[in-house]
Amino acid sequence: MADYQKMYYIVCDGASRALDALPMNVDEAMKILQRALDEAEERYIETSGDGE
């Protein structure tokens, strides 16, 4: 079963950290958000059962 709770946490944490980086460092904020989305996607793949 997909771990939606963990995925939600990852995305919310990334959004919070990205907002902390703004407005001084837009590039860093974008990198933080992209890493969070990539991590959440990886968590989905690992826990959704599609790869089994």
PDB file of N, H, CA, C and O in Angstrom:
ATOM      1  N   MET A   1       0.848  -1.181   0.000  1.00  0.00           N
ATOM      2  CA  MET A   1       0.000   0.000   0.000  1.00  0.00           C
ATOM      3  C   MET A   1       0.895   1.247   0.000  1.00  0.00           C
ATOM      4  O   MET A   1       1.885   1.316   0.729  1.00  0.00           O
ATOM      5  N   ALA A   2       0.537   2.201  -0.808  1.00  0.00           N
ATOM      6  H   ALA A   2      -0.267   2.145  -1.400  1.00  0.00           H
ATOM      7  CA  ALA A   2       1.314   3.440  -0.910  1.00  0.00           C
ATOM      8  C   ALA A   2       1.304   4.176   0.430  1.00  0.00           C
ATOM      9  O   ALA A   2       0.276   4.246   1.103  1.00  0.00           O
ATOM     10  N   ASP A   3       2.445   4.715   0.802  1.00  0.00           N
ATOM     11  H   ASP A   3       3.281   4.658   0.256  1.00  0.00           H
ATOM     12  CA  ASP A   3       2.600   5.414   2.080  1.00  0.00           C
ATOM     13  C   ASP A   3       2.302   6.903   1.873  1.00  0.00           C
ATOM     14  O   ASP A   3       3.207   7.738   1.855  1.00  0.00           O
ATOM     15  N   TYR A   4       1.015   7.212   1.718  1.00  0.00           N
ATOM     16  H   TYR A   4       0.280   6.534   1.732  1.00  0.00           H
ATOM     17  CA  TYR A   4       0.604   8.583   1.430  1.00  0.00           C
ATOM     18  C   TYR A   4       0.932   9.540   2.574  1.00  0.00           C
ATOM     19  O   TYR A   4       1.240  10.706   2.331  1.00  0.00           O
ATOM     20  N   GLN A   5       0.871   9.066   3.806  1.00  0.00           N
ATOM     21  H   GLN A   5       0.620   8.118   4.003  1.00  0.00           H
ATOM     22  CA  GLN A   5       1.188   9.926   4.944  1.00  0.00           C
ATOM     23  C   GLN A   5       2.641  10.397   4.867  1.00  0.00           C
ATOM     24  O   GLN A   5       2.917  11.577   5.083  1.00  0.00           O
ATOM     25  N   LYS A   6       3.558   9.502   4.565  1.00  0.00           N
ATOM     26  H   LYS A   6       3.333   8.543   4.389  1.00  0.00           H
ATOM     27  CA  LYS A   6       4.972   9.864   4.452  1.00  0.00           C
ATOM     28  C   LYS A   6       5.190  10.773   3.238  1.00  0.00           C
ATOM     29  O   LYS A   6       5.957  11.733   3.310  1.00  0.00           O
ATOM     30  N   MET A   7       4.520  10.470   2.131  1.00  0.00           N
ATOM     31  H   MET A   7       3.898   9.689   2.072  1.00  0.00           H
ATOM     32  CA  MET A   7       4.658  11.300   0.935  1.00  0.00           C
ATOM     33  C   MET A   7       4.180  12.723   1.216  1.00  0.00           C
ATOM     34  O   MET A   7       4.821  13.690   0.804  1.00  0.00           O
ATOM     35  N   TYR A   8       3.057  12.848   1.916  1.00  0.00           N
ATOM     36  H   TYR A   8       2.537  12.063   2.250  1.00  0.00           H
ATOM     37  CA  TYR A   8       2.512  14.164   2.279  1.00  0.00           C
ATOM     38  C   TYR A   8       3.499  14.917   3.156  1.00  0.00           C
ATOM     39  O   TYR A   8       3.726  16.111   2.957  1.00  0.00           O
ATOM     40  N   TYR A   9       4.089  14.221   4.130  1.00  0.00           N
ATOM     41  H   TYR A   9       3.904  13.252   4.291  1.00  0.00           H
ATOM     42  CA  TYR A   9       5.077  14.848   4.999  1.00  0.00           C
ATOM     43  C   TYR A   9       6.271  15.359   4.193  1.00  0.00           C
ATOM     44  O   TYR A   9       6.729  16.483   4.399  1.00  0.00           O
ATOM     45  N   ILE A  10       6.769  14.534   3.280  1.00  0.00           N
ATOM     46  H   ILE A  10       6.396  13.621   3.113  1.00  0.00           H
ATOM     47  CA  ILE A  10       7.936  14.910   2.480  1.00  0.00           C
ATOM     48  C   ILE A  10       7.655  16.175   1.680  1.00  0.00           C
ATOM     49  O   ILE A  10       8.476  17.093   1.657  1.00  0.00           O
ATOM     50  N   VAL A  11       6.501  16.227   1.026  1.00  0.00           N
ATOM     51  H   VAL A  11       5.835  15.481   1.045  1.00  0.00           H
ATOM     52  CA  VAL A  11       6.159  17.387   0.194  1.00  0.00           C
ATOM     53  C   VAL A  11       5.940  18.630   1.066  1.00  0.00           C
ATOM     54  O   VAL A  11       6.416  19.712   0.724  1.00  0.00           O
ATOM     55  N   CYS A  12       5.231  18.485   2.176  1.00  0.00           N
ATOM     56  H   CYS A  12       4.844  17.606   2.453  1.00  0.00           H
ATOM     57  CA  CYS A  12       4.990  19.639   3.058  1.00  0.00           C
ATOM     58  C   CYS A  12       6.290  20.150   3.670  1.00  0.00           C
ATOM     59  O   CYS A  12       6.496  21.360   3.770  1.00  0.00           O
ATOM     60  N   ASP A  13       7.155  19.247   4.073  1.00  0.00           N
ATOM     61  H   ASP A  13       6.988  18.265   3.991  1.00  0.00           H
ATOM     62  CA  ASP A  13       8.445  19.658   4.627  1.00  0.00           C
ATOM     63  C   ASP A  13       9.277  20.386   3.572  1.00  0.00           C
ATOM     64  O   ASP A  13       9.903  21.404   3.865  1.00  0.00           O
ATOM     65  N   GLY A  14       9.283  19.866   2.355  1.00  0.00           N
ATOM     66  H   GLY A  14       8.774  19.038   2.117  1.00  0.00           H
ATOM     67  CA  GLY A  14      10.008  20.521   1.273  1.00  0.00           C
ATOM     68  C   GLY A  14       9.453  21.904   0.971  1.00  0.00           C
ATOM     69  O   GLY A  14      10.208  22.851   0.747  1.00  0.00           O
ATOM     70  N   ALA A  15       8.127  22.016   0.967  1.00  0.00           N
ATOM     71  H   ALA A  15       7.514  21.247   1.150  1.00  0.00           H
ATOM     72  CA  ALA A  15       7.507  23.322   0.720  1.00  0.00           C
ATOM     73  C   ALA A  15       7.866  24.309   1.826  1.00  0.00           C
ATOM     74  O   ALA A  15       8.149  25.475   1.553  1.00  0.00           O
ATOM     75  N   SER A  16       7.856  23.850   3.051  1.00  0.00           N
ATOM     76  H   SER A  16       7.626  22.903   3.273  1.00  0.00           H
ATOM     77  CA  SER A  16       8.207  24.718   4.177  1.00  0.00           C
ATOM     78  C   SER A  16       9.656  25.198   4.069  1.00  0.00           C
ATOM     79  O   SER A  16       9.937  26.381   4.266  1.00  0.00           O
ATOM     80  N   ARG A  17      10.567  24.285   3.757  1.00  0.00           N
ATOM     81  H   ARG A  17      10.339  23.325   3.597  1.00  0.00           H
ATOM     82  CA  ARG A  17      11.975  24.664   3.619  1.00  0.00           C
ATOM     83  C   ARG A  17      12.188  25.584   2.427  1.00  0.00           C
ATOM     84  O   ARG A  17      13.009  26.499   2.486  1.00  0.00           O
ATOM     85  N   ALA A  18      11.459  25.349   1.352  1.00  0.00           N
ATOM     86  H   ALA A  18      10.792  24.605   1.304  1.00  0.00           H
ATOM     87  CA  ALA A  18      11.576  26.211   0.169  1.00  0.00           C
ATOM     88  C   ALA A  18      11.092  27.621   0.495  1.00  0.00           C
ATOM     89  O   ALA A  18      11.719  28.601   0.092  1.00  0.00           O
ATOM     90  N   LEU A  19       9.989  27.727   1.218  1.00  0.00           N
ATOM     91  H   LEU A  19       9.480  26.930   1.546  1.00  0.00           H
ATOM     92  CA  LEU A  19       9.491  29.045   1.601  1.00  0.00           C
ATOM     93  C   LEU A  19      10.478  29.771   2.502  1.00  0.00           C
ATOM     94  O   LEU A  19      10.620  30.991   2.415  1.00  0.00           O
ATOM     95  N   ASP A  20      11.160  29.031   3.361  1.00  0.00           N
ATOM     96  H   ASP A  20      11.045  28.040   3.431  1.00  0.00           H
ATOM     97  CA  ASP A  20      12.182  29.640   4.221  1.00  0.00           C
ATOM     98  C   ASP A  20      13.325  30.221   3.386  1.00  0.00           C
ATOM     99  O   ASP A  20      13.934  31.218   3.774  1.00  0.00           O
ATOM    100  N   ALA A  21      13.614  29.599   2.243  1.00  0.00           N
ATOM    101  H   ALA A  21      13.119  28.790   1.928  1.00  0.00           H
ATOM    102  CA  ALA A  21      14.711  30.058   1.388  1.00  0.00           C
ATOM    103  C   ALA A  21      14.337  31.299   0.576  1.00  0.00           C
ATOM    104  O   ALA A  21      15.214  32.012   0.089  1.00  0.00           O
ATOM    105  N   LEU A  22      13.048  31.554   0.431  1.00  0.00           N
ATOM    106  H   LEU A  22      12.335  30.975   0.827  1.00  0.00           H
ATOM    107  CA  LEU A  22      12.585  32.709  -0.344  1.00  0.00           C
ATOM    108  C   LEU A  22      12.603  33.963   0.506  1.00  0.00           C
ATOM    109  O   LEU A  22      12.555  33.827   1.729  1.00  0.00           O
ATOM    110  N   PRO A  23      12.667  35.147  -0.021  1.00  0.00           N
ATOM    111  CA  PRO A  23      12.880  35.465  -1.430  1.00  0.00           C
ATOM    112  C   PRO A  23      14.358  35.581  -1.795  1.00  0.00           C
ATOM    113  O   PRO A  23      14.701  35.911  -2.930  1.00  0.00           O
ATOM    114  N   MET A  24      15.216  35.312  -0.838  1.00  0.00           N
ATOM    115  H   MET A  24      14.938  35.045   0.085  1.00  0.00           H
ATOM    116  CA  MET A  24      16.643  35.522  -1.054  1.00  0.00           C
ATOM    117  C   MET A  24      17.253  34.549  -2.066  1.00  0.00           C
ATOM    118  O   MET A  24      18.158  34.920  -2.815  1.00  0.00           O
ATOM    119  N   ASN A  25      16.767  33.321  -2.091  1.00  0.00           N
ATOM    120  H   ASN A  25      16.032  33.020  -1.483  1.00  0.00           H
ATOM    121  CA  ASN A  25      17.431  32.318  -2.905  1.00  0.00           C
ATOM    122  C   ASN A  25      16.409  31.473  -3.664  1.00  0.00           C
ATOM    123  O   ASN A  25      16.066  30.369  -3.241  1.00  0.00           O
ATOM    124  N   VAL A  26      15.936  31.992  -4.765  1.00  0.00           N
ATOM    125  H   VAL A  26      16.214  32.889  -5.108  1.00  0.00           H
ATOM    126  CA  VAL A  26      14.913  31.319  -5.563  1.00  0.00           C
ATOM    127  C   VAL A  26      15.434  30.001  -6.126  1.00  0.00           C
ATOM    128  O   VAL A  26      14.708  29.007  -6.134  1.00  0.00           O
ATOM    129  N   ASP A  27      16.666  29.977  -6.592  1.00  0.00           N
ATOM    130  H   ASP A  27      17.256  30.784  -6.585  1.00  0.00           H
ATOM    131  CA  ASP A  27      17.230  28.747  -7.157  1.00  0.00           C
ATOM    132  C   ASP A  27      17.264  27.629  -6.110  1.00  0.00           C
ATOM    133  O   ASP A  27      16.917  26.488  -6.412  1.00  0.00           O
ATOM    134  N   GLU A  28      17.673  27.946  -4.907  1.00  0.00           N
ATOM    135  H   GLU A  28      17.955  28.873  -4.662  1.00  0.00           H
ATOM    136  CA  GLU A  28      17.717  26.942  -3.843  1.00  0.00           C
ATOM    137  C   GLU A  28      16.307  26.470  -3.494  1.00  0.00           C
ATOM    138  O   GLU A  28      16.100  25.281  -3.251  1.00  0.00           O
ATOM    139  N   ALA A  29      15.351  27.370  -3.468  1.00  0.00           N
ATOM    140  H   ALA A  29      15.519  28.336  -3.666  1.00  0.00           H
ATOM    141  CA  ALA A  29      13.965  26.996  -3.190  1.00  0.00           C
ATOM    142  C   ALA A  29      13.455  26.024  -4.249  1.00  0.00           C
ATOM    143  O   ALA A  29      12.776  25.051  -3.921  1.00  0.00           O
ATOM    144  N   MET A  30      13.774  26.279  -5.507  1.00  0.00           N
ATOM    145  H   MET A  30      14.325  27.070  -5.774  1.00  0.00           H
ATOM    146  CA  MET A  30      13.352  25.380  -6.579  1.00  0.00           C
ATOM    147  C   MET A  30      13.992  24.002  -6.433  1.00  0.00           C
ATOM    148  O   MET A  30      13.336  22.986  -6.661  1.00  0.00           O
ATOM    149  N   LYS A  31      15.267  23.961  -6.057  1.00  0.00           N
ATOM    150  H   LYS A  31      15.801  24.786  -5.872  1.00  0.00           H
ATOM    151  CA  LYS A  31      15.959  22.683  -5.861  1.00  0.00           C
ATOM    152  C   LYS A  31      15.345  21.904  -4.699  1.00  0.00           C
ATOM    153  O   LYS A  31      15.173  20.688  -4.784  1.00  0.00           O
ATOM    154  N   ILE A  32      15.020  22.602  -3.625  1.00  0.00           N
ATOM    155  H   ILE A  32      15.159  23.590  -3.557  1.00  0.00           H
ATOM    156  CA  ILE A  32      14.412  21.951  -2.465  1.00  0.00           C
ATOM    157  C   ILE A  32      13.081  21.322  -2.845  1.00  0.00           C
ATOM    158  O   ILE A  32      12.808  20.173  -2.497  1.00  0.00           O
ATOM    159  N   LEU A  33      12.253  22.082  -3.562  1.00  0.00           N
ATOM    160  H   LEU A  33      12.475  23.015  -3.844  1.00  0.00           H
ATOM    161  CA  LEU A  33      10.952  21.554  -3.984  1.00  0.00           C
ATOM    162  C   LEU A  33      11.112  20.362  -4.922  1.00  0.00           C
ATOM    163  O   LEU A  33      10.385  19.377  -4.789  1.00  0.00           O
ATOM    164  N   GLN A  34      12.037  20.430  -5.857  1.00  0.00           N
ATOM    165  H   GLN A  34      12.627  21.230  -5.965  1.00  0.00           H
ATOM    166  CA  GLN A  34      12.241  19.327  -6.789  1.00  0.00           C
ATOM    167  C   GLN A  34      12.710  18.075  -6.056  1.00  0.00           C
ATOM    168  O   GLN A  34      12.250  16.972  -6.353  1.00  0.00           O
ATOM    169  N   ARG A  35      13.626  18.238  -5.095  1.00  0.00           N
ATOM    170  H   ARG A  35      14.000  19.133  -4.853  1.00  0.00           H
ATOM    171  CA  ARG A  35      14.089  17.077  -4.323  1.00  0.00           C
ATOM    172  C   ARG A  35      12.946  16.456  -3.537  1.00  0.00           C
ATOM    173  O   ARG A  35      12.838  15.232  -3.462  1.00  0.00           O
ATOM    174  N   ALA A  36      12.091  17.288  -2.951  1.00  0.00           N
ATOM    175  H   ALA A  36      12.178  18.282  -3.012  1.00  0.00           H
ATOM    176  CA  ALA A  36      10.954  16.776  -2.183  1.00  0.00           C
ATOM    177  C   ALA A  36       9.996  16.002  -3.087  1.00  0.00           C
ATOM    178  O   ALA A  36       9.526  14.927  -2.714  1.00  0.00           O
ATOM    179  N   LEU A  37       9.707  16.536  -4.262  1.00  0.00           N
ATOM    180  H   LEU A  37      10.089  17.409  -4.564  1.00  0.00           H
ATOM    181  CA  LEU A  37       8.818  15.837  -5.191  1.00  0.00           C
ATOM    182  C   LEU A  37       9.434  14.524  -5.674  1.00  0.00           C
ATOM    183  O   LEU A  37       8.742  13.512  -5.785  1.00  0.00           O
ATOM    184  N   ASP A  38      10.727  14.546  -5.958  1.00  0.00           N
ATOM    185  H   ASP A  38      11.289  15.368  -5.869  1.00  0.00           H
ATOM    186  CA  ASP A  38      11.411  13.324  -6.382  1.00  0.00           C
ATOM    187  C   ASP A  38      11.390  12.269  -5.274  1.00  0.00           C
ATOM    188  O   ASP A  38      11.163  11.089  -5.538  1.00  0.00           O
ATOM    189  N   GLU A  39      11.627  12.702  -4.034  1.00  0.00           N
ATOM    190  H   GLU A  39      11.811  13.661  -3.819  1.00  0.00           H
ATOM    191  CA  GLU A  39      11.620  11.782  -2.902  1.00  0.00           C
ATOM    192  C   GLU A  39      10.226  11.201  -2.667  1.00  0.00           C
ATOM    193  O   GLU A  39      10.085  10.010  -2.393  1.00  0.00           O
ATOM    194  N   ALA A  40       9.208  12.036  -2.775  1.00  0.00           N
ATOM    195  H   ALA A  40       9.323  13.004  -2.998  1.00  0.00           H
ATOM    196  CA  ALA A  40       7.834  11.556  -2.602  1.00  0.00           C
ATOM    197  C   ALA A  40       7.476  10.560  -3.707  1.00  0.00           C
ATOM    198  O   ALA A  40       6.820   9.551  -3.446  1.00  0.00           O
ATOM    199  N   GLU A  41       7.900  10.839  -4.924  1.00  0.00           N
ATOM    200  H   GLU A  41       8.433  11.658  -5.136  1.00  0.00           H
ATOM    201  CA  GLU A  41       7.643   9.915  -6.031  1.00  0.00           C
ATOM    202  C   GLU A  41       8.339   8.580  -5.785  1.00  0.00           C
ATOM    203  O   GLU A  41       7.751   7.522  -6.006  1.00  0.00           O
ATOM    204  N   GLU A  42       9.571   8.627  -5.335  1.00  0.00           N
ATOM    205  H   GLU A  42      10.049   9.487  -5.155  1.00  0.00           H
ATOM    206  CA  GLU A  42      10.315   7.404  -5.039  1.00  0.00           C
ATOM    207  C   GLU A  42       9.625   6.611  -3.923  1.00  0.00           C
ATOM    208  O   GLU A  42       9.540   5.385  -3.996  1.00  0.00           O
ATOM    209  N   ARG A  43       9.141   7.297  -2.907  1.00  0.00           N
ATOM    210  H   ARG A  43       9.210   8.293  -2.848  1.00  0.00           H
ATOM    211  CA  ARG A  43       8.415   6.645  -1.816  1.00  0.00           C
ATOM    212  C   ARG A  43       7.152   5.963  -2.360  1.00  0.00           C
ATOM    213  O   ARG A  43       6.819   4.847  -1.962  1.00  0.00           O
ATOM    214  N   TYR A  44       6.464   6.644  -3.265  1.00  0.00           N
ATOM    215  H   TYR A  44       6.735   7.551  -3.589  1.00  0.00           H
ATOM    216  CA  TYR A  44       5.266   6.051  -3.873  1.00  0.00           C
ATOM    217  C   TYR A  44       5.624   4.769  -4.625  1.00  0.00           C
ATOM    218  O   TYR A  44       4.959   3.745  -4.465  1.00  0.00           O
ATOM    219  N   ILE A  45       6.656   4.828  -5.429  1.00  0.00           N
ATOM    220  H   ILE A  45       7.196   5.660  -5.558  1.00  0.00           H
ATOM    221  CA  ILE A  45       7.077   3.672  -6.203  1.00  0.00           C
ATOM    222  C   ILE A  45       7.441   2.511  -5.278  1.00  0.00           C
ATOM    223  O   ILE A  45       7.077   1.363  -5.533  1.00  0.00           O
ATOM    224  N   GLU A  46       8.160   2.825  -4.205  1.00  0.00           N
ATOM    225  H   GLU A  46       8.456   3.758  -3.998  1.00  0.00           H
ATOM    226  CA  GLU A  46       8.598   1.792  -3.262  1.00  0.00           C
ATOM    227  C   GLU A  46       7.433   1.163  -2.508  1.00  0.00           C
ATOM    228  O   GLU A  46       7.476  -0.026  -2.192  1.00  0.00           O
ATOM    229  N   THR A  47       6.409   1.928  -2.221  1.00  0.00           N
ATOM    230  H   THR A  47       6.374   2.894  -2.478  1.00  0.00           H
ATOM    231  CA  THR A  47       5.338   1.446  -1.334  1.00  0.00           C
ATOM    232  C   THR A  47       4.026   1.124  -2.034  1.00  0.00           C
ATOM    233  O   THR A  47       3.100   0.620  -1.399  1.00  0.00           O
ATOM    234  N   SER A  48       3.929   1.405  -3.330  1.00  0.00           N
ATOM    235  H   SER A  48       4.682   1.815  -3.845  1.00  0.00           H
ATOM    236  CA  SER A  48       2.645   1.206  -4.003  1.00  0.00           C
ATOM    237  C   SER A  48       2.409  -0.234  -4.421  1.00  0.00           C
ATOM    238  O   SER A  48       1.277  -0.614  -4.721  1.00  0.00           O
ATOM    239  N   GLY A  49       3.450  -1.030  -4.443  1.00  0.00           N
ATOM    240  H   GLY A  49       4.370  -0.721  -4.199  1.00  0.00           H
ATOM    241  CA  GLY A  49       3.293  -2.409  -4.846  1.00  0.00           C
ATOM    242  C   GLY A  49       3.416  -2.615  -6.341  1.00  0.00           C
ATOM    243  O   GLY A  49       3.358  -3.751  -6.811  1.00  0.00           O
ATOM    244  N   ASP A  50       3.585  -1.531  -7.107  1.00  0.00           N
ATOM    245  H   ASP A  50       3.632  -0.608  -6.725  1.00  0.00           H
ATOM    246  CA  ASP A  50       3.710  -1.644  -8.565  1.00  0.00           C
ATOM    247  C   ASP A  50       5.013  -2.324  -8.975  1.00  0.00           C
ATOM    248  O   ASP A  50       5.079  -2.981 -10.014  1.00  0.00           O
ATOM    249  N   GLY A  51       6.046  -2.159  -8.152  1.00  0.00           N
ATOM    250  H   GLY A  51       5.992  -1.625  -7.309  1.00  0.00           H
ATOM    251  CA  GLY A  51       7.342  -2.716  -8.499  1.00  0.00           C
ATOM    252  C   GLY A  51       7.545  -4.140  -8.038  1.00  0.00           C
ATOM    253  O   GLY A  51       8.625  -4.703  -8.215  1.00  0.00           O
ATOM    254  N   GLU A  52       6.524  -4.729  -7.449  1.00  0.00           N
ATOM    255  H   GLU A  52       5.646  -4.271  -7.304  1.00  0.00           H
ATOM    256  CA  GLU A  52       6.666  -6.097  -6.921  1.00  0.00           C
ATOM    257  C   GLU A  52       6.233  -7.129  -7.926  1.00  0.00           C
ATOM    258  O   GLU A  52       6.288  -8.326  -7.644  1.00  0.00           O
TER     259      GLU A  52
END
